[in-house]
Amino acid sequence: MSLFEEQVYDAKQIQILEGLEAVRKRPGMYIGSTGIKGLHHLVWEVVDNSIDEFLAGHGNQITITVNEDNSVTVQDNGRGIPADIHPDTGLPAAQIVLTTLHAGGKFDSNSYKVSGGLHGVGVSVVNALSEWLELTTCWNGNKYIQRYERGLPVTELTKEGSVNYSGTTITFMPDSEIFELVEFKFETLAHRFQESAFLNKELTLILKDNREEEPKEEKYQYDGGIRAFVEYLNKNRNVINKQVIYQEEKIDDYYIEMGIQYNDGYSERIFSYANNIHTIDGGYHVTGFKTALTKAINNFARNNKLIKQKDSTLNGNDVREGITAIINVKLPDPQFEGQTKTKLGNSELRSIVESSVYEYLSLYLDSNPEVGKTIVDKALQAVRARKASKKARELTRRKNALNSNSLPGKLADCASRKPEESEIFIVEGDSAGGSAKQGRNRHFQAILPLKGKILNVERARLDKILNNNEIVTIITALGTGVGEEFNISKLRYHKIIIMTDADVDGAHIATLILTLFYRYMPELVENSHVYLAQPPLYKVSWRSDEQYLYSDQELVNFKQENPEKKISIQRYKGLGEMNPKQLYETTMDPEKRKLQLIEIDDEIEADEVFTHLMGSNASLRREFIIENAEMVEELDL
């Protein structure tokens, strides 16, 4: 028996979405999300087409301009989009490219030997999700223009005259009906285009931003390519091998480029690319690279008697501690997983990359034994730390910590045993923790108060981290384990909410916890489990009414909107100033609270921020604070 009123279900209920309707109906299927990532993905799609032109041997400069109205213009000097009539449709080829999914010149190997945009949906998706789009194509000696609105042509493709150059210019305005926010971040664009310039050493990318009174402009072109990229990533770190280990090889239709440089830190940083697409989730090219690296270093160590035969071999984590590496491949028929292309699925690449990199590294290490010995010594330190952390884990387990069957005493757990409906608040201090415990919904909200600041894991190995009681308490409460033993399927709460005071100390504590998650439990962030609570800054009261305000701007707006009211203002300097009822209503109640989801928009930018803020170089921290001081709205000293 159905719980719902029976509805007619026949052929009339079967919908056929014509043209680009499907994209507007389900944009997340094509660009990942309608948030900030999806918004920037529009730019990536258009620019990737221009880069594909460069890879095909046409054009060497791309200019990206964020216009005053927040529209974006992408201009290249490639061949231009063909404007002649397509024989099967009777429509101009340019119009087909902009209005038809899976239409383009990349489905055969003639026009584009190597391409990142293989699905043929990129620019048509941008068109579908734009309020308007204007195309200028200079092709075959003539200039043509056409305008579209929400994916539909509103003018004919019109010839404007003859030109003695070629190229494509696309200007588009993202549709505010589709996207949560239509405002591009200059820093996000800049990082991506700098990255593209590193990967294509003969390509120049120019980024302009005309939204401010003083327009910004950055130019990216790097003769050093991947070498320069690795040096850039390590510029604020103490490197072990001064010269980047660099390989470049073409095997049949496959191009492999690799750069390695070690530093004295503990993080593994491997960034992978396929046809200029950043494969965030890796793929077979990364698997082949890691296998080759581990095998080559172990063979060098044994041949030079740096490890004894009775010792166990160096494992992958040992040889990758402190590594900064780029693996960049170009291939004719990449199999990306999904339209957003985060993982490369070409299985043949595993053996191709493994064989090529292993052969090169073996020769390099034999020819540069001092570099090899330094790398092995670094790996042996990692082995000692791994063994020490294993002992630390065993010791803490004997003390009932790090054991999923034994929860820390200070944790006030929730009644629910369903992770998908459970949430844990990691709270600064016993005072706020007490209020949170009293005010919470005990069915699905757990409270874990922390005492003081946890260890800065950016400057410590896992063995030292596991000697910190507060960190062990967090790991135990979450239930996932840490490092090599991390298992996200054992996560006990699908919302992890960091709740600290809105002051400098609170921000520091939150950053320390985020550093722990980012460096040793990254899957928590990648799977959207980590949030920052947003407690109110003010309570305004008048007569018998009151209202909570969450920023200085909200207070200014309230005063402007209510000039006649005599109000009293209470400024909250900490969570402990609120009673349990107030804390729940303002910061913990799912119906009223404001949570900020922690996301990584740019992997390299995120790594750089943690290095600046939490690394050992104090001057970098000072520089970061000075550069970002103008963004601070509220600061308590």
C-alpha positions as CSV (number, residue, x, y, z in Angstrom):
1,M,0.0,0.0,0.0
2,S,1.4,3.4,-1.0
3,L,1.9,6.1,1.7
4,F,1.2,8.7,-1.0
5,E,-1.7,9.6,-3.1
6,E,-1.6,7.5,-6.3
7,Q,-0.6,9.6,-9.4
8,V,-1.2,8.8,-13.0
9,Y,2.0,7.5,-14.6
10,D,2.0,7.1,-18.4
11,A,3.8,8.4,-21.5
12,K,2.8,12.0,-20.7
13,Q,5.1,11.8,-17.6
14,I,8.1,10.9,-19.6
15,Q,10.1,14.1,-20.3
16,I,12.5,14.6,-23.2
17,L,15.0,17.5,-22.5
18,E,15.9,19.1,-25.8
19,G,19.2,20.7,-26.5
20,L,20.8,22.2,-23.5
21,E,17.8,21.9,-21.2
22,A,19.4,18.9,-19.4
23,V,22.4,21.1,-18.4
24,R,20.2,23.8,-16.9
25,K,18.0,21.2,-15.2
26,R,21.0,19.2,-13.7
27,P,24.0,21.5,-13.8
28,G,25.9,19.6,-11.1
29,M,26.2,16.6,-13.4
30,Y,28.3,18.7,-15.8
31,I,30.3,21.1,-13.6
32,G,30.3,19.4,-10.2
33,S,28.3,22.0,-8.3
34,T,26.5,25.4,-8.5
35,G,28.8,26.8,-5.8
36,I,32.1,28.6,-6.1
37,K,33.8,25.5,-7.6
38,G,31.2,25.1,-10.4
39,L,31.4,28.8,-11.1
40,H,35.1,28.8,-11.7
41,H,34.7,25.5,-13.7
42,L,33.1,27.6,-16.4
43,V,36.3,29.5,-16.9
44,W,38.4,26.3,-16.9
45,E,36.2,24.8,-19.7
46,V,36.7,27.8,-22.0
47,V,40.4,28.2,-21.2
48,D,41.1,24.5,-21.6
49,N,39.8,24.7,-25.2
50,S,42.3,27.5,-25.9
51,I,45.1,25.4,-24.3
52,D,44.1,22.5,-26.6
53,E,44.6,24.8,-29.5
54,F,48.1,25.5,-28.3
55,L,48.8,21.8,-27.8
56,A,47.7,21.3,-31.4
57,G,50.4,23.8,-32.5
58,H,48.2,26.8,-33.0
59,G,48.5,30.0,-30.9
60,N,50.8,30.8,-28.0
61,Q,48.9,33.4,-25.9
62,I,45.6,33.4,-23.9
63,T,44.2,36.4,-22.2
64,I,41.5,36.1,-19.5
65,T,39.7,39.2,-18.4
66,V,37.3,39.5,-15.5
67,N,35.1,42.5,-16.6
68,E,33.6,45.2,-14.5
69,D,30.2,43.5,-14.5
70,N,31.8,40.2,-13.4
71,S,31.5,38.6,-16.9
72,V,34.6,36.9,-18.2
73,T,36.4,37.2,-21.5
74,V,38.7,34.5,-22.8
75,Q,40.7,35.4,-26.0
76,D,43.3,33.2,-27.8
77,N,45.2,33.4,-31.0
78,G,44.5,29.9,-32.2
79,R,42.7,28.9,-35.4
80,G,39.3,30.1,-34.4
81,I,36.1,28.1,-34.4
82,P,35.0,27.1,-37.9
83,A,32.2,29.3,-39.3
84,D,31.3,27.3,-42.4
85,I,28.0,25.4,-42.7
86,H,28.0,21.9,-41.3
87,P,26.9,19.4,-44.0
88,D,24.5,17.3,-41.8
89,T,22.7,20.1,-40.0
90,G,22.8,23.1,-42.4
91,L,23.9,25.3,-39.4
92,P,27.2,27.1,-38.9
93,A,29.8,24.8,-37.2
94,A,30.4,27.5,-34.5
95,Q,26.7,27.5,-33.6
96,I,26.7,23.7,-33.3
97,V,29.7,23.7,-31.0
98,L,28.0,26.2,-28.7
99,T,24.5,24.7,-28.6
100,T,25.0,20.9,-28.9
101,L,26.3,18.5,-26.3
102,H,29.1,16.1,-27.5
103,A,29.8,18.2,-30.6
104,G,33.4,19.3,-31.3
105,G,36.6,18.6,-33.1
106,K,38.2,16.3,-30.5
107,F,36.5,13.0,-31.2
108,D,39.0,12.0,-33.8
109,S,42.8,12.2,-33.7
110,N,43.3,14.5,-36.7
111,S,42.4,18.0,-35.4
112,Y,43.7,17.5,-31.8
113,K,46.3,14.8,-31.1
114,V,46.3,15.7,-27.4
115,S,43.3,17.3,-25.7
116,G,41.9,17.9,-22.2
117,G,38.3,18.6,-23.4
118,L,37.3,15.2,-24.9
119,H,33.6,15.1,-24.0
120,G,32.6,17.8,-26.4
121,V,30.3,19.4,-23.7
122,G,32.6,22.1,-22.3
123,V,31.8,25.3,-24.1
124,S,28.1,24.3,-24.8
125,V,27.7,23.8,-21.0
126,V,29.2,27.2,-20.4
127,N,26.7,28.6,-22.9
128,A,23.8,26.8,-21.3
129,L,24.7,28.1,-17.8
130,S,25.3,31.7,-18.8
131,E,22.8,34.6,-18.8
132,W,24.4,35.6,-22.1
133,L,27.4,34.7,-24.1
134,E,29.1,36.5,-27.0
135,L,31.3,34.7,-29.5
136,T,33.8,36.3,-31.8
137,T,35.7,33.8,-34.1
138,C,38.4,34.9,-36.5
139,W,38.6,32.0,-38.9
140,N,39.8,31.5,-42.4
141,G,40.5,35.2,-42.9
142,N,37.1,36.5,-41.7
143,K,35.7,37.7,-38.4
144,Y,32.3,36.4,-37.2
145,I,30.1,37.3,-34.2
146,Q,27.1,35.8,-32.5
147,R,25.2,36.3,-29.2
148,Y,23.4,33.7,-27.1
149,E,21.1,34.0,-24.1
150,R,20.8,31.0,-21.7
151,G,22.1,28.7,-24.4
152,L,19.9,29.9,-27.3
153,P,21.2,32.0,-30.2
154,V,19.5,35.4,-30.3
155,T,21.4,36.6,-33.4
156,E,22.6,34.9,-36.5
157,L,26.4,34.2,-36.9
158,T,27.3,37.3,-38.8
159,K,30.4,38.1,-40.9
160,E,31.9,41.4,-39.7
161,G,34.7,41.7,-42.3
162,S,38.1,40.3,-43.2
163,V,41.1,40.0,-40.8
164,N,44.7,39.0,-41.2
165,Y,44.8,37.0,-37.9
166,S,42.9,34.1,-36.3
167,G,41.6,33.2,-32.9
168,T,38.5,32.9,-30.6
169,T,37.1,35.3,-28.1
170,I,34.3,34.2,-25.8
171,T,32.6,36.5,-23.2
172,F,30.1,35.1,-20.9
173,M,28.0,36.1,-17.9
174,P,27.3,33.2,-15.5
175,D,23.5,32.9,-14.8
176,S,22.5,34.1,-11.3
177,E,19.5,31.8,-11.5
178,I,21.8,28.8,-11.6
179,F,24.8,29.8,-9.3
180,E,24.7,30.5,-5.6
181,L,27.2,33.3,-6.0
182,V,28.4,35.0,-9.2
183,E,31.7,36.5,-8.2
184,F,35.0,35.2,-9.4
185,K,38.0,35.0,-7.0
186,F,41.1,36.6,-8.6
187,E,43.4,34.3,-6.5
188,T,41.7,31.1,-7.6
189,L,42.0,32.2,-11.3
190,A,45.6,33.3,-10.8
191,H,46.7,30.0,-9.2
192,R,45.1,28.0,-12.0
193,F,46.6,30.0,-14.8
194,Q,50.0,30.1,-13.2
195,E,49.8,26.3,-13.0
196,S,48.9,26.1,-16.7
197,A,51.9,28.2,-17.6
198,F,54.2,25.9,-15.7
199,L,52.8,22.9,-17.5
200,N,53.2,24.5,-21.0
201,K,56.5,26.3,-21.1
202,E,56.0,28.0,-24.4
203,L,52.5,29.3,-23.6
204,T,51.8,32.8,-22.2
205,L,48.7,33.4,-20.1
206,I,47.6,36.9,-19.1
207,L,45.0,37.5,-16.4
208,K,43.3,40.8,-16.0
209,D,40.8,42.0,-13.4
210,N,38.9,45.2,-14.2
211,R,36.5,45.2,-11.3
212,E,38.6,47.5,-9.0
213,E,39.5,51.2,-9.5
214,E,43.0,50.0,-10.1
215,P,42.8,47.1,-12.5
216,K,45.1,44.1,-11.8
217,E,47.2,42.2,-14.4
218,E,49.4,39.2,-14.1
219,K,51.4,37.5,-16.8
220,Y,52.5,33.9,-16.6
221,Q,55.2,32.3,-18.7
222,Y,57.9,29.9,-17.5
223,D,60.8,28.7,-19.6
224,G,61.7,26.2,-16.9
225,G,58.3,24.4,-17.1
226,I,58.0,21.6,-14.6
227,R,61.4,22.3,-13.1
228,A,60.3,25.9,-12.3
229,F,57.0,24.5,-11.0
230,V,58.7,22.2,-8.4
231,E,61.1,25.0,-7.4
232,Y,58.1,27.4,-6.9
233,L,56.3,24.8,-4.7
234,N,59.4,24.4,-2.5
235,K,60.4,28.1,-2.5
236,N,59.6,28.5,1.2
237,R,61.0,25.1,2.3
238,N,64.5,23.8,3.1
239,V,65.3,21.6,0.2
240,I,67.5,18.4,0.4
241,N,68.4,18.1,-3.3
242,K,69.1,21.5,-4.7
243,Q,68.7,20.5,-8.4
244,V,65.3,19.2,-9.3
245,I,65.3,15.6,-10.6
246,Y,63.7,16.1,-14.0
247,Q,62.7,13.6,-16.7
248,E,61.1,14.2,-20.1
249,E,60.3,11.3,-22.4
250,K,58.1,10.5,-25.4
251,I,57.0,6.9,-25.8
252,D,55.0,6.3,-28.9
253,D,52.0,8.7,-28.5
254,Y,52.6,9.2,-24.8
255,Y,54.5,12.1,-23.3
256,I,55.8,11.8,-19.8
257,E,57.3,14.7,-17.7
258,M,58.3,14.3,-14.1
259,G,60.0,16.6,-11.5
260,I,61.1,15.7,-8.0
261,Q,62.7,17.7,-5.1
262,Y,62.8,16.7,-1.5
263,N,62.5,19.1,1.5
264,D,63.1,18.6,5.2
265,G,59.4,18.6,6.0
266,Y,57.1,15.6,6.6
267,S,54.3,16.1,4.1
268,E,54.0,14.2,0.8
269,R,53.1,16.5,-2.0
270,I,52.5,14.9,-5.4
271,F,50.5,16.8,-8.0
272,S,49.5,15.0,-11.1
273,Y,48.2,16.2,-14.5
274,A,46.9,14.7,-17.7
275,N,46.7,16.8,-20.8
276,N,46.9,19.9,-18.6
277,I,44.0,18.8,-16.4
278,H,44.8,18.6,-12.7
279,T,43.9,15.0,-11.8
280,I,43.2,15.7,-8.1
281,D,42.3,12.1,-7.4
282,G,45.3,10.8,-9.2
283,G,45.0,7.7,-11.5
284,Y,47.2,5.1,-13.1
285,H,49.9,7.6,-14.0
286,V,50.3,8.4,-10.2
287,T,50.2,4.7,-9.3
288,G,53.0,3.9,-11.8
289,F,55.1,6.9,-10.6
290,K,54.8,5.8,-6.9
291,T,55.8,2.2,-7.6
292,A,58.8,3.3,-9.7
293,L,60.0,5.7,-7.0
294,T,59.8,3.1,-4.2
295,K,61.5,0.4,-6.3
296,A,64.3,2.7,-7.5
297,I,65.2,4.0,-4.1
298,N,65.1,0.6,-2.5
299,N,67.4,-0.8,-5.2
300,F,69.8,2.1,-4.8
301,A,69.8,1.6,-1.0
302,R,70.5,-2.1,-1.2
303,N,73.2,-1.8,-3.9
304,N,75.0,0.8,-1.8
305,K,74.5,-1.2,1.5
306,L,72.5,1.7,3.0
307,I,69.9,-0.7,4.3
308,K,70.7,-4.2,5.6
309,Q,69.3,-7.3,3.9
310,K,67.7,-8.3,7.2
311,D,65.8,-5.0,7.4
312,S,62.4,-4.7,5.9
313,T,62.4,-2.6,2.7
314,L,61.5,1.1,2.7
315,N,57.8,1.4,2.1
316,G,56.1,3.9,-0.1
317,N,55.3,6.3,2.7
318,D,58.9,6.2,3.9
319,V,60.4,7.2,0.5
320,R,57.7,9.9,-0.1
321,E,58.2,11.8,3.2
322,G,59.1,15.3,2.3
323,I,58.7,14.9,-1.4
324,T,57.4,17.5,-3.8
325,A,56.7,16.0,-7.2
326,I,54.9,16.7,-10.4
327,I,53.9,14.0,-12.8
328,N,52.5,15.3,-16.1
329,V,51.4,13.1,-18.9
330,K,50.0,13.8,-22.3
331,L,48.1,11.1,-24.2
332,P,45.8,10.9,-27.3
333,D,42.8,9.2,-25.7
334,P,42.5,10.0,-22.0
335,Q,39.7,8.3,-20.0
336,F,38.7,10.8,-17.3
337,E,36.3,9.8,-14.6
338,G,33.4,12.3,-14.9
339,Q,33.1,15.6,-16.7
340,T,35.0,17.3,-13.9
341,K,38.0,15.1,-14.8
342,T,39.5,14.4,-11.3
343,K,41.0,10.9,-12.0
344,L,42.7,9.4,-15.0
345,G,41.5,5.8,-15.8
346,N,43.9,4.7,-18.6
347,S,45.2,1.5,-17.2
348,E,48.0,1.2,-19.8
349,L,49.7,4.3,-18.3
350,R,50.6,2.4,-15.1
351,S,53.2,0.2,-16.8
352,I,54.3,2.9,-19.2
353,V,55.0,5.4,-16.5
354,E,56.4,2.9,-14.0
355,S,58.9,1.5,-16.6
356,S,60.0,4.9,-17.8
357,V,60.4,6.6,-14.4
358,Y,62.1,3.5,-12.8
359,E,64.7,3.4,-15.6
360,Y,65.4,7.1,-15.4
361,L,65.6,7.2,-11.6
362,S,67.8,4.2,-11.4
363,L,70.3,5.8,-13.8
364,Y,70.0,9.2,-12.0
365,L,70.7,7.8,-8.5
366,D,73.6,5.8,-9.7
367,S,75.0,8.9,-11.4
368,N,74.3,11.1,-8.4
369,P,75.1,8.9,-5.4
370,E,75.3,11.8,-2.9
371,V,71.7,12.9,-3.8
372,G,70.6,9.2,-3.5
373,K,72.2,8.8,-0.1
374,T,70.6,12.0,1.2
375,I,67.1,10.7,0.0
376,V,67.7,7.3,1.6
377,D,68.8,8.9,4.9
378,K,65.6,11.0,4.9
379,A,63.6,7.8,4.3
380,L,65.4,5.9,7.1
381,Q,64.4,8.7,9.5
382,A,60.9,8.2,8.4
383,V,61.2,4.5,9.1
384,R,62.4,5.2,12.7
385,A,59.5,7.6,13.2
386,R,57.1,5.0,11.7
387,K,58.3,2.4,14.2
388,A,58.1,4.9,17.0
389,S,54.5,5.9,16.0
390,K,53.6,2.2,15.9
391,K,54.8,1.8,19.5
392,A,52.9,5.0,20.5
393,R,49.7,3.6,19.0
394,E,50.2,0.3,20.8
395,L,50.9,2.2,24.0
396,T,47.8,4.4,23.7
397,R,45.7,1.4,22.8
398,R,46.8,-0.3,26.1
399,K,45.6,2.9,27.8
400,N,42.2,2.5,25.9
401,A,42.9,5.4,23.6
402,L,42.7,5.1,19.8
403,N,40.4,2.2,20.4
404,S,37.0,2.5,18.7
405,N,35.4,0.5,21.5
406,S,36.6,2.9,24.2
407,L,35.7,6.6,23.9
408,P,37.4,9.4,25.8
409,G,36.0,10.4,29.2
410,K,35.5,14.1,28.3
411,L,33.4,13.2,25.3
412,A,29.6,13.7,25.9
413,D,28.4,11.3,23.2
414,C,25.0,11.4,21.5
415,A,22.3,8.7,21.7
416,S,22.2,8.0,18.0
417,R,24.4,5.4,16.5
418,K,23.7,6.5,12.9
419,P,26.8,8.5,11.6
420,E,24.8,10.1,8.9
421,E,22.5,11.9,11.4
422,S,25.2,12.4,14.1
423,E,27.4,15.5,14.6
424,I,30.2,16.3,17.0
425,F,31.2,19.8,18.2
426,I,34.9,20.2,19.0
427,V,34.7,23.0,21.5
428,E,37.3,25.4,22.9
429,G,37.5,25.2,26.7
430,D,35.6,23.6,29.5
431,S,33.4,26.6,30.1
432,A,31.9,26.6,26.6
433,G,32.0,22.8,26.6
434,G,29.8,22.8,29.7
435,S,27.3,25.2,28.1
436,A,27.3,23.1,24.9
437,K,26.7,19.9,26.8
438,Q,23.7,21.4,28.6
439,G,22.2,23.1,25.6
440,R,22.6,20.4,22.9
441,N,20.1,18.0,21.4
442,R,21.4,14.8,23.1
443,H,19.9,12.6,20.5
444,F,22.3,13.5,17.6
445,Q,24.8,16.1,19.0
446,A,28.0,15.0,20.7
447,I,30.3,17.5,22.5
448,L,34.1,17.2,22.8
449,P,35.7,20.0,24.9
450,L,39.4,20.7,24.3
451,K,41.8,22.0,26.9
452,G,44.1,24.7,25.4
453,K,45.8,24.5,22.1
454,I,46.7,21.2,20.4
455,L,50.1,20.5,18.9
456,N,51.0,22.1,15.6
457,V,51.2,19.0,13.4
458,E,52.8,21.0,10.5
459,R,56.1,20.8,12.4
460,A,55.8,17.2,13.8
461,R,55.9,13.6,12.7
462,L,53.2,11.2,13.6
463,D,55.1,9.6,16.5
464,K,55.2,13.0,18.3
465,I,51.6,13.8,17.4
466,L,50.4,10.6,19.1
467,N,52.0,11.7,22.3
468,N,49.6,14.7,22.4
469,N,46.6,13.9,24.6
470,E,44.2,16.3,23.0
471,I,45.0,15.1,19.5
472,V,44.6,11.4,20.6
473,T,41.2,12.4,22.1
474,I,40.0,13.9,18.8
475,I,41.2,10.8,16.8
476,T,39.6,8.4,19.3
477,A,36.3,10.3,19.3
478,L,36.0,10.3,15.5
479,G,36.8,6.6,15.3
480,T,38.7,6.7,11.9
481,G,42.2,6.1,13.1
482,V,45.0,8.3,11.6
483,G,47.7,8.2,8.9
484,E,48.1,4.8,7.3
485,E,45.4,3.3,9.5
486,F,42.8,6.0,8.6
487,N,39.4,4.5,7.5
488,I,36.7,6.9,6.7
489,S,34.0,4.2,6.8
490,K,34.5,4.1,10.6
491,L,33.7,7.8,11.0
492,R,31.2,8.1,13.9
493,Y,29.8,11.5,13.0
494,H,29.2,12.9,9.5
495,K,29.3,16.5,10.7
496,I,32.5,17.6,12.5
497,I,31.9,21.1,13.7
498,I,34.8,23.2,15.1
499,M,33.3,25.7,17.6
500,T,35.7,28.3,19.0
501,D,35.6,31.9,20.3
502,A,35.5,34.7,17.7
503,D,38.9,36.0,18.7
504,V,42.6,35.5,17.8
505,D,43.0,32.5,20.2
506,G,39.8,30.9,18.8
507,A,41.0,31.4,15.2
508,H,44.4,29.9,16.2
509,I,42.8,26.8,17.8
510,A,40.5,26.3,14.8
511,T,43.5,26.5,12.4
512,L,45.5,24.0,14.5
513,I,42.6,21.5,14.3
514,L,42.2,22.1,10.6
515,T,45.9,21.5,10.1
516,L,45.6,18.1,11.8
517,F,42.7,17.2,9.5
518,Y,44.3,18.5,6.3
519,R,47.7,16.8,6.9
520,Y,46.8,13.5,8.5
521,M,43.0,13.0,7.9
522,P,42.4,14.8,4.5
523,E,39.5,12.5,3.6
524,L,37.4,14.3,6.2
525,V,37.7,17.6,4.3
526,E,37.5,16.0,0.8
527,N,34.2,14.3,1.8
528,S,32.6,17.5,3.2
529,H,32.5,16.4,6.8
530,V,34.3,19.4,8.4
531,Y,32.6,22.7,9.3
532,L,33.3,25.9,11.3
533,A,30.5,27.1,13.6
534,Q,29.6,30.8,13.3
535,P,28.7,32.1,16.7
536,P,27.1,35.6,16.9
537,L,29.2,38.7,17.7
538,Y,26.3,40.8,19.1
539,K,23.0,40.6,20.8
540,V,20.8,43.7,20.4
541,S,17.9,44.2,22.7
542,W,15.0,46.7,22.7
543,R,12.0,46.6,25.0
544,S,11.1,42.9,25.3
545,D,12.7,41.9,22.0
546,E,16.2,40.8,21.1
547,Q,18.1,39.7,18.0
548,Y,21.5,38.1,17.4
549,L,23.9,39.5,14.8
550,Y,26.8,37.6,13.3
551,S,29.1,40.4,11.9
552,D,29.9,44.0,12.1
553,Q,28.1,44.6,8.8
554,E,24.9,43.1,10.2
555,L,25.1,45.5,13.1
556,V,25.6,48.5,10.8
557,N,22.6,47.3,8.7
558,F,20.4,46.8,11.7
559,K,21.2,50.3,13.0
560,Q,20.4,51.8,9.6
561,E,17.2,49.9,9.2
562,N,16.0,50.7,12.7
563,P,17.1,54.3,13.5
564,E,14.1,54.9,15.8
565,K,14.8,52.1,18.2
566,K,16.7,52.6,21.5
567,I,18.8,49.5,21.5
568,S,21.3,48.0,23.9
569,I,24.2,46.1,22.4
570,Q,26.0,43.1,24.0
571,R,29.3,42.1,22.4
572,Y,30.2,38.4,22.8
573,K,33.9,38.0,23.3
574,G,33.6,34.2,23.8
575,L,31.3,31.2,23.7
576,G,31.4,31.0,27.5
577,E,29.5,34.3,27.8
578,M,26.3,32.6,26.4
579,N,24.1,30.4,28.6
580,P,23.3,26.9,27.3
581,K,19.9,28.1,25.8
582,Q,21.5,31.0,24.0
583,L,24.4,28.9,22.7
584,Y,22.0,26.3,21.3
585,E,19.7,28.8,19.7
586,T,22.4,30.8,18.0
587,T,25.2,28.4,17.1
588,M,24.0,24.8,17.5
589,D,20.3,24.6,16.4
590,P,20.2,23.2,12.8
591,E,17.2,25.3,12.1
592,K,18.9,28.6,12.9
593,R,22.7,28.2,13.0
594,K,25.2,29.3,10.4
595,L,27.9,26.7,9.5
596,Q,30.8,27.2,7.1
597,L,31.7,24.1,5.2
598,I,35.5,23.7,4.8
599,E,36.4,23.0,1.2
600,I,39.6,23.0,-0.8
601,D,39.1,25.1,-4.0
602,D,42.7,24.9,-5.0
603,E,45.0,22.1,-3.7
604,I,48.2,24.0,-4.3
605,E,46.9,27.2,-2.8
606,A,45.7,25.3,0.3
607,D,49.1,23.7,0.8
608,E,50.8,27.1,0.5
609,V,48.5,28.7,3.1
610,F,49.2,26.0,5.7
611,T,52.9,26.3,5.0
612,H,52.7,30.0,5.5
613,L,50.6,30.0,8.6
614,M,51.8,26.9,10.4
615,G,55.3,26.3,9.1
616,S,58.5,27.1,11.0
617,N,59.3,30.3,9.0
618,A,58.0,33.2,11.1
619,S,58.7,35.8,8.3
620,L,56.2,34.0,6.0
621,R,53.5,34.2,8.7
622,R,54.2,37.9,9.2
623,E,54.1,38.4,5.4
624,F,50.7,36.5,5.1
625,I,49.2,38.5,7.9
626,I,50.2,41.9,6.4
627,E,48.9,40.9,3.0
628,N,45.5,39.8,4.3
629,A,45.1,42.3,7.1
630,E,42.6,44.4,5.1
631,M,40.3,41.3,4.9
632,V,39.9,41.2,8.7
633,E,36.6,42.6,9.9
634,E,36.8,41.9,13.6
635,L,39.9,41.4,15.8
636,D,40.0,41.0,19.6
637,L,43.4,41.4,21.3
